[in-house]
């Protein structure tokens, strides 16, 4: 659209090159994570995350997508536990799919906020990933379909095509690591996804 072209025309070339470089490196990291899972590489020296590292990777990956729609994209972390380490597993895929969907279904100039927290408990520590947007929202029938693992297809606010696998994939990934997902939404007002994962 014209507004996106104007947005990028106003930016200095070095800033754009830097953003592309950071995003490219983050995509390579994500691809490496997926390949390591496929081949079962458990010995990787980079097999751990902290909230701070996860925040940095998500910002690098999804800042460009948010900026293209002039969406305010913020990743907040629980600073008290920002350096607690945990296995990275499928976290980039889970959080990334949630964020990408939130941006896709939020109109230009909207808001997408991510909150990353750790709850330290006696029996089990929990990682909580919350992604909140003020986009199109999801009706109750679609929420039930997602939670049941069924495909839901929609078109984004800028005509982005959805193939219905993103949210179903998230649900399957979360279940595979013994986590759970909560969804609250109101049509026309936005959606709040909360993923709770034992670490």
TORSE-265663 format. One record per residue: x, y, z of N, C-alpha, C, CB in turn; residue number from 0. Coordinates in Angstrom, 3 decimals. Glycine has a CB too. Example, Ala and Ser with C-alpha at 12.3 -4.5 7.8 and 13.67 -1.06 7.14 Angstrom:
% residues 2
> n_u n_v n_w ca_u ca_v ca_w c_u c_v c_w cb_u cb_v cb_w num
> 13.190 -5.690 7.800 12.300 -4.500 7.800 13.200 -3.300 7.800 11.308 -4.473 9.046 0
> 12.850 -2.250 7.080 13.670 -1.060 7.140 12.900 0.030 7.870 14.084 -0.598 5.725 1
This chain:
% residues 199
> n_u n_v n_w ca_u ca_v ca_w c_u c_v c_w cb_u cb_v cb_w num
> 0.843 -1.192 0.000 0.000 0.000 0.000 0.877 1.241 0.000 -0.953 0.006 1.219 0
> 0.263 2.386 -0.315 1.002 3.638 -0.453 1.647 4.069 0.852 0.088 4.730 -0.952 1
> 0.910 3.876 1.981 1.444 4.311 3.277 2.700 3.531 3.653 0.383 4.147 4.370 2
> 2.734 2.225 3.309 3.916 1.404 3.606 5.103 1.882 2.781 3.634 -0.093 3.324 3
> 4.859 2.193 1.488 5.930 2.700 0.627 6.488 4.004 1.180 5.419 2.908 -0.809 4
> 5.588 4.910 1.601 6.010 6.188 2.160 6.822 5.969 3.428 4.797 7.079 2.450 5
> 6.385 4.996 4.259 7.082 4.696 5.518 8.528 4.308 5.244 6.364 3.565 6.286 6
> 8.721 3.404 4.286 10.065 2.950 3.995 10.881 3.995 3.245 10.011 1.679 3.202 7
> 10.244 4.837 2.415 10.970 5.876 1.702 11.558 6.904 2.656 10.059 6.559 0.703 8
> 10.929 7.072 3.817 11.386 8.052 4.794 12.571 7.531 5.599 10.249 8.430 5.730 9
> 12.810 6.240 5.593 13.867 5.653 6.402 15.206 5.684 5.653 13.501 4.211 6.789 10
> 16.289 5.821 6.442 17.624 5.793 5.865 17.967 4.366 5.443 18.669 6.336 6.870 11
> 18.726 4.259 4.346 19.119 2.946 3.827 19.878 2.109 4.858 19.973 3.118 2.586 12
> 20.840 2.681 5.601 21.562 1.843 6.581 20.642 1.198 7.617 22.608 2.677 7.299 13
> 19.607 1.926 8.051 18.679 1.368 9.031 17.928 0.181 8.455 17.691 2.433 9.501 14
> 17.512 0.303 7.185 16.800 -0.799 6.524 17.706 -2.009 6.359 16.265 -0.353 5.153 15
> 18.947 -1.768 5.944 19.904 -2.865 5.748 20.150 -3.573 7.071 21.242 -2.338 5.159 16
> 20.304 -2.791 8.157 20.529 -3.366 9.485 19.338 -4.216 9.922 20.789 -2.252 10.513 17
> 18.114 -3.717 9.668 16.912 -4.455 10.046 16.817 -5.764 9.260 15.655 -3.595 9.808 18
> 17.131 -5.713 7.956 17.089 -6.921 7.114 18.125 -7.931 7.598 17.343 -6.563 5.620 19
> 19.312 -7.438 7.947 20.380 -8.315 8.419 19.986 -9.024 9.719 21.669 -7.512 8.628 20
> 19.435 -8.248 10.690 19.013 -8.837 11.969 17.905 -9.856 11.761 18.542 -7.743 12.938 21
> 16.934 -9.496 10.919 15.815 -10.395 10.667 16.291 -11.671 9.980 14.750 -9.699 9.815 22
> 17.215 -11.519 9.027 17.754 -12.683 8.319 18.467 -13.633 9.254 18.700 -12.243 7.226 23
> 19.268 -13.070 10.170 19.969 -13.914 11.146 18.996 -14.628 12.073 20.942 -13.075 11.968 24
> 17.928 -13.927 12.457 16.928 -14.534 13.342 16.198 -15.667 12.634 15.919 -13.476 13.824 25
> 15.906 -15.490 11.344 15.253 -16.554 10.571 16.168 -17.768 10.466 14.871 -16.049 9.160 26
> 17.468 -17.533 10.286 18.426 -18.641 10.233 18.462 -19.385 11.570 19.838 -18.121 9.873 27
> 18.402 -18.632 12.674 18.349 -19.264 14.002 17.120 -20.158 14.132 18.340 -18.193 15.111 28
> 15.979 -19.647 13.671 14.729 -20.413 13.755 14.824 -21.679 12.912 13.530 -19.554 13.295 29
> 15.363 -21.553 11.695 15.527 -22.718 10.817 16.463 -23.738 11.464 16.074 -22.287 9.430 30
> 17.526 -23.251 12.108 18.469 -24.137 12.777 17.794 -24.887 13.925 19.670 -23.340 13.298 31
> 16.956 -24.174 14.686 16.203 -24.810 15.776 15.338 -25.949 15.251 15.326 -23.775 16.499 32
> 14.616 -25.683 14.167 13.711 -26.694 13.596 14.499 -27.897 13.094 12.876 -26.091 12.444 33
> 15.625 -27.637 12.402 16.453 -28.738 11.877 17.030 -29.572 13.016 17.598 -28.187 10.996 34
> 17.469 -28.906 14.098 18.018 -29.644 15.244 16.976 -30.559 15.868 18.550 -28.675 16.298 35
> 15.719 -30.102 15.880 14.646 -30.942 16.414 14.391 -32.139 15.505 13.357 -30.123 16.586 36
> 14.432 -31.899 14.184 14.174 -32.969 13.229 15.225 -34.065 13.335 14.135 -32.415 11.808 37
> 16.504 -33.652 13.439 17.577 -34.654 13.483 17.872 -35.123 14.907 18.846 -34.088 12.859 38
> 17.145 -34.546 15.883 17.299 -34.993 17.263 18.606 -34.583 17.893 17.173 -36.463 17.330 39
> 19.096 -33.392 17.530 20.355 -32.914 18.086 20.125 -32.348 19.487 20.988 -31.847 17.165 40
> 20.371 -33.166 20.506 20.131 -32.760 21.891 21.379 -32.139 22.514 19.673 -33.961 22.723 41
> 22.519 -32.251 21.842 23.777 -31.842 22.455 24.203 -30.430 22.077 24.857 -32.802 22.074 42
> 23.343 -29.709 21.360 23.724 -28.368 20.927 24.096 -27.506 22.121 22.589 -27.714 20.135 43
> 25.216 -26.775 22.018 25.639 -25.892 23.105 24.731 -24.670 23.211 27.089 -25.449 22.896 44
> 23.875 -24.495 22.193 22.957 -23.364 22.210 21.542 -23.847 22.477 23.019 -22.589 20.883 45
> 21.418 -24.853 23.341 20.125 -25.496 23.560 19.315 -24.851 24.677 20.330 -26.949 23.869 46
> 19.785 -23.706 25.192 19.074 -23.048 26.281 18.737 -21.604 25.929 19.903 -23.096 27.558 47
> 17.642 -21.153 26.500 17.198 -19.768 26.385 17.086 -19.175 27.778 15.843 -19.668 25.629 48
> 17.005 -17.864 27.829 16.512 -17.142 28.999 15.413 -16.232 28.461 17.672 -16.321 29.755 49
> 14.663 -15.595 29.348 13.626 -14.664 28.886 14.241 -13.554 28.039 12.866 -14.057 30.087 50
> 15.422 -13.090 28.454 16.088 -11.998 27.738 16.458 -12.419 26.315 17.348 -11.548 28.499 51
> 17.004 -13.626 26.172 17.386 -14.119 24.838 16.147 -14.339 23.974 18.196 -15.436 24.954 52
> 15.099 -14.928 24.556 13.868 -15.170 23.807 13.267 -13.845 23.330 12.849 -15.943 24.674 53
> 13.263 -12.839 24.194 12.761 -11.506 23.833 13.534 -10.946 22.632 12.874 -10.536 25.041 54
> 14.871 -11.016 22.694 15.702 -10.466 21.623 15.449 -11.167 20.290 17.175 -10.578 21.993 55
> 15.299 -12.499 20.342 15.063 -13.244 19.103 13.696 -12.916 18.508 15.173 -14.750 19.359 56
> 12.679 -12.803 19.348 11.335 -12.488 18.850 11.284 -11.089 18.248 10.303 -12.610 19.980 57
> 11.983 -10.152 18.867 12.028 -8.791 18.327 12.698 -8.772 16.960 12.770 -7.854 19.289 58
> 13.812 -9.489 16.825 14.518 -9.526 15.542 13.665 -10.160 14.446 15.830 -10.295 15.685 59
> 12.935 -11.212 14.811 12.127 -11.925 13.826 10.895 -11.146 13.378 11.700 -13.247 14.387 60
> 10.216 -10.467 14.317 8.878 -9.945 14.001 8.756 -8.424 13.955 7.918 -10.457 14.994 61
> 9.823 -7.698 14.308 9.808 -6.243 14.139 9.516 -5.835 12.686 11.150 -5.654 14.584 62
> 10.175 -6.458 11.700 9.915 -6.048 10.308 8.462 -6.262 9.890 10.826 -6.816 9.365 63
> 7.857 -7.389 10.280 6.457 -7.661 9.929 5.534 -6.616 10.571 6.048 -9.093 10.382 64
> 5.828 -6.250 11.827 5.015 -5.242 12.517 5.196 -3.867 11.886 5.378 -5.186 14.007 65
> 6.433 -3.512 11.561 6.706 -2.200 10.982 6.053 -2.037 9.616 8.205 -1.980 10.866 66
> 5.949 -3.130 8.868 5.318 -3.069 7.548 3.861 -2.641 7.647 5.414 -4.424 6.850 67
> 3.229 -2.904 8.802 1.831 -2.490 9.010 1.741 -1.346 10.031 0.978 -3.695 9.487 68
> 2.900 -0.796 10.394 2.975 0.295 11.371 2.249 -0.063 12.673 2.380 1.580 10.776 69
> 2.461 -1.320 13.069 1.877 -1.827 14.314 2.867 -1.612 15.454 1.502 -3.337 14.185 70
> 2.365 -1.176 16.597 3.186 -1.056 17.796 3.407 -2.466 18.358 2.508 -0.112 18.864 71
> 4.652 -2.941 18.302 4.994 -4.300 18.719 5.955 -4.225 19.900 5.623 -5.111 17.542 72
> 5.538 -4.768 21.043 6.350 -4.712 22.257 6.480 -6.084 22.889 5.749 -3.730 23.258 73
> 7.693 -6.420 23.298 7.933 -7.664 24.033 8.421 -7.283 25.428 8.979 -8.591 23.289 74
> 7.629 -7.616 26.436 7.968 -7.313 27.827 8.362 -8.604 28.544 6.775 -6.620 28.553 75
> 9.308 -8.484 29.469 9.729 -9.682 30.205 9.698 -9.417 31.707 11.148 -10.124 29.768 76
> 9.616 -10.515 32.426 9.672 -10.510 33.884 11.140 -10.297 34.268 9.091 -11.856 34.501 77
> 11.510 -9.040 34.573 12.922 -8.704 34.795 13.529 -9.442 35.991 13.066 -7.210 35.000 78
> 12.681 -9.830 36.942 13.184 -10.540 38.126 13.776 -11.907 37.758 12.054 -10.722 39.153 79
> 13.224 -12.515 36.699 13.675 -13.851 36.291 14.239 -13.860 34.865 12.518 -14.845 36.393 80
> 14.730 -12.709 34.394 15.118 -12.604 32.978 16.299 -13.493 32.598 15.456 -11.175 32.653 81
> 17.107 -13.894 33.583 18.290 -14.710 33.268 18.147 -16.177 33.675 19.501 -14.126 33.949 82
> 16.962 -16.569 34.138 16.715 -17.988 34.427 16.748 -18.747 33.100 15.330 -18.198 35.172 83
> 17.528 -19.820 33.031 17.652 -20.553 31.767 16.694 -21.749 31.719 19.102 -21.031 31.572 84
> 16.319 -22.104 30.495 15.419 -23.229 30.260 15.661 -23.748 28.855 13.926 -22.817 30.454 85
> 15.273 -24.996 28.612 15.441 -25.593 27.286 14.612 -24.818 26.271 15.032 -27.091 27.294 86
> 15.229 -24.501 25.133 14.489 -23.686 24.155 13.460 -24.496 23.390 15.450 -23.041 23.175 87
> 13.706 -25.799 23.226 12.705 -26.681 22.605 12.018 -26.065 21.403 11.668 -27.062 23.615 88
> 10.694 -25.951 21.479 9.893 -25.454 20.357 9.356 -24.046 20.626 8.730 -26.409 20.076 89
> 10.011 -23.327 21.545 9.469 -22.049 22.012 9.431 -20.983 20.927 10.280 -21.547 23.173 90
> 10.466 -20.934 20.074 10.467 -19.932 18.998 9.319 -20.183 18.029 11.810 -19.948 18.240 91
> 9.061 -21.456 17.734 7.963 -21.783 16.819 6.613 -21.414 17.430 7.990 -23.280 16.463 92
> 6.446 -21.731 18.713 5.166 -21.458 19.383 4.920 -19.950 19.486 5.144 -22.100 20.793 93
> 5.878 -19.243 20.106 5.709 -17.797 20.292 5.660 -17.088 18.939 6.857 -17.220 21.159 94
> 6.502 -17.542 18.011 6.560 -16.906 16.688 5.261 -17.021 15.915 7.670 -17.509 15.877 95
> 4.653 -18.201 15.935 3.369 -18.379 15.248 2.286 -17.504 15.859 2.939 -19.845 15.294 96
> 2.269 -17.409 17.184 1.284 -16.559 17.860 1.458 -15.097 17.466 1.401 -16.710 19.384 97
> 2.707 -14.629 17.465 2.985 -13.227 17.128 2.663 -12.942 15.669 4.453 -12.884 17.417 98
> 3.092 -13.829 14.775 2.830 -13.637 13.353 1.329 -13.554 13.070 3.454 -14.774 12.543 99
> 0.552 -14.433 13.716 -0.909 -14.404 13.563 -1.497 -13.111 14.111 -1.544 -15.606 14.270 100
> -1.001 -12.687 15.278 -1.507 -11.456 15.885 -1.276 -10.261 14.966 -0.836 -11.213 17.246 101
> -0.101 -10.184 14.364 0.203 -9.080 13.442 -0.674 -9.171 12.202 1.697 -9.096 13.041 102
> -0.846 -10.397 11.702 -1.641 -10.594 10.485 -3.086 -10.135 10.670 -1.616 -12.065 10.072 103
> -3.660 -10.396 11.855 -5.075 -10.098 12.079 -5.304 -8.801 12.865 -5.722 -11.248 12.811 104
> -4.264 -7.976 12.933 -4.389 -6.651 13.544 -4.262 -5.606 12.440 -3.304 -6.428 14.662 105
> -5.156 -4.622 12.397 -5.090 -3.608 11.335 -3.885 -2.689 11.492 -6.365 -2.778 11.324 106
> -3.549 -1.981 10.426 -2.468 -0.996 10.476 -2.653 -0.064 11.673 -2.414 -0.179 9.162 107
> -1.540 0.302 12.294 -1.504 1.217 13.441 -2.076 0.580 14.718 -2.281 2.489 13.112 108
> -2.274 -0.740 14.715 -2.780 -1.432 15.902 -1.667 -1.748 16.879 -3.495 -2.712 15.505 109
> -1.991 -2.602 17.852 -1.037 -2.964 18.907 -0.943 -4.478 19.052 -1.448 -2.328 20.250 110
> 0.285 -4.959 19.173 0.543 -6.362 19.522 1.549 -6.352 20.662 1.080 -7.197 18.280 111
> 1.143 -6.905 21.799 2.002 -6.920 22.980 2.256 -8.353 23.441 1.372 -6.098 24.118 112
> 3.519 -8.627 23.722 3.938 -9.955 24.177 4.467 -9.822 25.599 5.024 -10.574 23.225 113
> 4.042 -10.725 26.467 4.511 -10.726 27.851 5.105 -12.096 28.155 3.352 -10.383 28.847 114
> 6.367 -12.130 28.571 7.062 -13.383 28.888 7.357 -13.415 30.385 8.385 -13.525 28.056 115
> 6.906 -14.460 31.061 7.096 -14.570 32.507 7.532 -15.980 32.896 5.805 -14.196 33.247 116
> 8.180 -16.049 34.042 8.495 -17.355 34.644 7.908 -17.380 36.048 10.051 -17.621 34.678 117
> 7.193 -18.457 36.354 6.693 -18.685 37.708 7.501 -19.814 38.318 5.162 -19.020 37.712 118
> 8.223 -19.514 39.396 9.017 -20.528 40.079 8.167 -21.149 41.179 10.330 -19.922 40.660 119
> 7.910 -22.455 41.036 7.085 -23.154 42.015 7.855 -24.322 42.611 5.777 -23.646 41.373 120
> 7.370 -24.824 43.742 8.064 -25.928 44.409 8.088 -27.175 43.552 7.409 -26.237 45.741 121
> 6.932 -27.512 42.968 6.844 -28.766 42.220 7.274 -28.624 40.760 5.432 -29.292 42.278 122
> 7.005 -27.449 40.150 7.318 -27.289 38.720 7.354 -25.814 38.344 6.283 -28.034 37.845 123
> 8.401 -25.423 37.623 8.492 -24.049 37.135 7.722 -23.918 35.826 9.971 -23.627 36.944 124
> 7.135 -22.740 35.618 6.300 -22.521 34.438 6.782 -21.323 33.638 4.841 -22.324 34.846 125
> 6.794 -21.469 32.321 7.014 -20.351 31.410 5.652 -19.933 30.873 8.003 -20.735 30.242 126
> 5.343 -18.646 30.967 4.065 -18.137 30.473 4.327 -17.165 29.333 3.256 -17.449 31.610 127
> 3.764 -17.487 28.177 3.875 -16.631 26.990 2.480 -16.080 26.711 4.450 -17.426 25.736 128
> 2.362 -14.761 26.746 1.062 -14.138 26.489 1.195 -13.195 25.295 0.543 -13.371 27.751 129
> 0.322 -13.360 24.316 0.318 -12.494 23.130 -1.062 -11.869 23.009 0.691 -13.294 21.827 130
> -1.089 -10.542 23.083 -2.364 -9.819 23.081 -2.382 -8.824 21.926 -2.593 -9.090 24.436 131
> -3.495 -8.789 21.178 -3.629 -7.824 20.087 -4.980 -7.133 20.165 -3.459 -8.513 18.720 132
> -5.147 -6.067 19.383 -6.448 -5.399 19.299 -6.992 -5.503 17.874 -6.333 -3.910 19.731 133
> -6.873 -6.724 17.340 -7.263 -6.984 15.962 -8.693 -7.471 15.786 -6.348 -7.976 15.382 134
> -8.875 -8.348 14.801 -10.207 -8.777 14.378 -10.956 -9.604 15.417 -10.096 -9.565 13.122 135
> -10.206 -10.332 16.239 -10.860 -11.216 17.211 -11.245 -12.545 16.585 -12.096 -10.543 17.793 136
> -11.619 -13.495 17.446 -11.983 -14.849 17.009 -13.306 -15.217 17.650 -10.875 -15.892 17.380 137
> -14.215 -15.798 16.864 -15.508 -16.182 17.447 -15.362 -17.477 18.252 -16.582 -16.357 16.335 138
> -16.352 -17.762 19.068 -16.281 -18.891 20.001 -16.144 -20.230 19.277 -17.519 -18.914 20.887 139
> -16.827 -20.374 18.155 -16.751 -21.630 17.398 -15.324 -21.876 16.898 -17.737 -21.603 16.207 140
> -14.678 -20.808 16.401 -13.305 -20.945 15.914 -12.346 -21.247 17.058 -12.867 -19.672 15.183 141
> -12.568 -20.630 18.231 -11.718 -20.918 19.395 -11.815 -22.399 19.757 -12.127 -20.036 20.612 142
> -13.025 -22.929 19.780 -13.212 -24.353 20.091 -12.533 -25.240 19.057 -14.703 -24.694 20.167 143
> -12.621 -24.843 17.775 -11.967 -25.625 16.710 -10.461 -25.649 16.897 -12.308 -25.050 15.327 144
> -9.884 -24.486 17.267 -8.434 -24.412 17.497 -8.037 -25.331 18.648 -7.999 -22.954 17.799 145
> -8.774 -25.244 19.755 -8.445 -26.039 20.935 -8.635 -27.530 20.702 -9.289 -25.599 22.106 146
> -9.507 -27.876 19.758 -9.717 -29.280 19.404 -8.727 -29.754 18.344 -11.141 -29.489 18.910 147
> -7.883 -28.827 17.852 -6.865 -29.196 16.867 -7.368 -29.207 15.445 -6.313 -30.532 17.190 148
> -8.487 -28.527 15.181 -9.027 -28.476 13.821 -8.581 -27.208 13.111 -10.559 -28.555 13.844 149
> -8.501 -27.291 11.785 -8.006 -26.195 10.957 -9.000 -25.041 10.916 -7.718 -26.688 9.541 150
> -8.475 -23.797 11.052 -9.300 -22.593 10.929 -8.605 -21.663 9.945 -9.522 -21.889 12.326 151
> -9.280 -21.285 8.863 -8.685 -20.442 7.840 -9.328 -19.064 7.830 -8.815 -21.095 6.470 152
> -8.491 -18.025 7.788 -8.981 -16.654 7.731 -8.039 -15.820 6.881 -9.117 -16.052 9.147 153
> -8.514 -14.638 6.497 -7.696 -13.706 5.730 -7.333 -12.543 6.635 -8.438 -13.211 4.447 154
> -6.041 -12.118 6.590 -5.563 -11.034 7.446 -6.131 -9.686 7.057 -4.067 -10.973 7.408 155
> -5.822 -8.667 7.865 -6.398 -7.339 7.662 -5.876 -6.639 6.409 -6.121 -6.480 8.862 156
> -4.714 -7.070 5.908 -4.189 -6.526 4.653 -4.292 -7.554 3.530 -2.728 -6.079 4.828 157
> -5.236 -8.485 3.680 -5.431 -9.510 2.660 -4.446 -10.660 2.738 -5.344 -8.894 1.320 158
> -3.669 -10.753 3.859 -2.719 -11.857 3.992 -3.497 -13.172 4.048 -1.825 -11.681 5.265 159
> -3.047 -14.125 3.268 -3.749 -15.409 3.205 -3.316 -16.306 4.352 -3.492 -16.107 1.859 160
> -4.301 -16.846 5.047 -4.028 -17.843 6.069 -4.412 -19.216 5.541 -4.789 -17.523 7.376 161
> -3.623 -20.221 5.865 -3.899 -21.571 5.380 -4.480 -22.467 6.454 -2.643 -22.190 4.836 162
> -4.705 -21.889 7.659 -5.409 -22.624 8.698 -4.552 -23.567 9.514 -6.494 -23.385 8.094 163
> -3.237 -23.569 9.285 -2.392 -24.511 10.009 -1.681 -23.870 11.202 -1.370 -25.105 9.069 164
> -1.533 -22.526 11.215 -0.743 -21.843 12.233 -1.201 -22.136 13.645 -0.782 -20.373 12.001 165
> -2.471 -21.860 13.945 -2.978 -22.038 15.302 -3.117 -23.519 15.665 -4.324 -21.336 15.453 166
> -3.456 -24.337 14.687 -3.524 -25.788 14.925 -2.137 -26.327 15.258 -4.105 -26.527 13.685 167
> -1.130 -25.840 14.534 0.252 -26.243 14.788 0.671 -25.838 16.197 1.201 -25.619 13.747 168
> 0.334 -24.607 16.596 0.673 -24.142 17.948 0.087 -25.074 18.992 0.165 -22.706 18.176 169
> -1.199 -25.410 18.827 -1.867 -26.290 19.781 -1.156 -27.640 19.880 -3.330 -26.493 19.380 170
> -0.768 -28.194 18.734 -0.082 -29.499 18.732 1.307 -29.390 19.368 0.038 -30.044 17.288 171
> 2.033 -28.297 19.068 3.358 -28.098 19.657 3.266 -27.942 21.167 4.038 -26.872 19.044 172
> 2.289 -27.159 21.624 2.113 -26.936 23.062 1.779 -28.253 23.766 0.998 -25.891 23.319 173
> 0.886 -29.033 23.169 0.524 -30.329 23.758 1.724 -31.266 23.810 -0.613 -30.982 22.961 174
> 2.585 -31.191 22.784 3.724 -32.115 22.701 4.746 -31.874 23.810 4.404 -31.984 21.343 175
> 4.744 -30.670 24.404 5.669 -30.392 25.507 4.905 -30.216 26.831 6.508 -29.126 25.199 176
> 3.700 -30.839 26.857 2.882 -30.913 28.079 2.437 -29.539 28.600 3.658 -31.631 29.166 177
> 2.255 -28.613 27.666 1.756 -27.299 28.045 0.268 -27.188 27.782 2.504 -26.207 27.296 178
> -0.259 -25.997 28.025 -1.672 -25.756 27.724 -1.833 -24.341 27.165 -2.556 -25.952 28.997 179
> -2.920 -24.135 26.469 -3.170 -22.854 25.825 -4.552 -22.339 26.219 -3.053 -22.981 24.290 180
> -4.631 -21.069 26.553 -5.895 -20.409 26.860 -6.129 -19.297 25.836 -5.895 -19.839 28.316 181
> -7.364 -19.166 25.384 -7.691 -18.136 24.397 -8.888 -17.336 24.880 -7.979 -18.764 23.009 182
> -8.713 -16.008 24.930 -9.828 -15.102 25.204 -9.915 -14.131 24.033 -9.642 -14.338 26.577 183
> -11.124 -13.930 23.523 -11.252 -13.061 22.367 -12.632 -12.436 22.294 -10.963 -13.831 21.097 184
> -12.674 -11.266 21.657 -13.940 -10.591 21.405 -13.883 -10.047 19.986 -14.212 -9.446 22.453 185
> -14.858 -10.401 19.179 -14.862 -9.977 17.782 -14.772 -8.458 17.686 -16.127 -10.484 17.066 186
> -13.850 -8.013 16.840 -13.665 -6.579 16.627 -12.836 -5.882 17.681 -14.977 -5.925 16.554 187
> -12.457 -6.606 18.734 -11.702 -5.959 19.822 -10.345 -6.598 20.084 -12.510 -5.992 21.092 188
> -10.146 -7.805 19.583 -8.829 -8.406 19.745 -8.844 -9.762 20.428 -7.962 -7.488 20.513 189
> -7.641 -10.311 20.575 -7.469 -11.667 21.103 -6.306 -11.705 22.080 -7.240 -12.677 19.960 190
> -6.451 -12.548 23.086 -5.395 -12.757 24.066 -5.091 -14.258 24.127 -5.808 -12.201 25.476 191
> -3.908 -14.632 23.679 -3.439 -16.019 23.754 -2.500 -16.140 24.942 -2.726 -16.458 22.429 192
> -2.699 -17.160 25.739 -1.792 -17.448 26.853 -1.357 -18.903 26.756 -2.473 -17.159 28.235 193
> -0.054 -19.098 26.698 0.511 -20.443 26.644 1.293 -20.671 27.928 1.424 -20.637 25.383 194
> 1.016 -21.773 28.607 1.688 -22.111 29.874 2.452 -23.416 29.663 0.652 -22.244 31.068 195
> 3.765 -23.354 29.856 4.643 -24.483 29.541 5.492 -24.835 30.750 5.543 -24.159 28.332 196
> 5.501 -26.092 31.171 6.407 -26.504 32.260 7.857 -26.473 31.787 6.044 -27.924 32.771 197
> 8.741 -25.944 32.618 10.167 -25.891 32.240 11.010 -26.494 33.365 10.620 -24.416 31.944 198
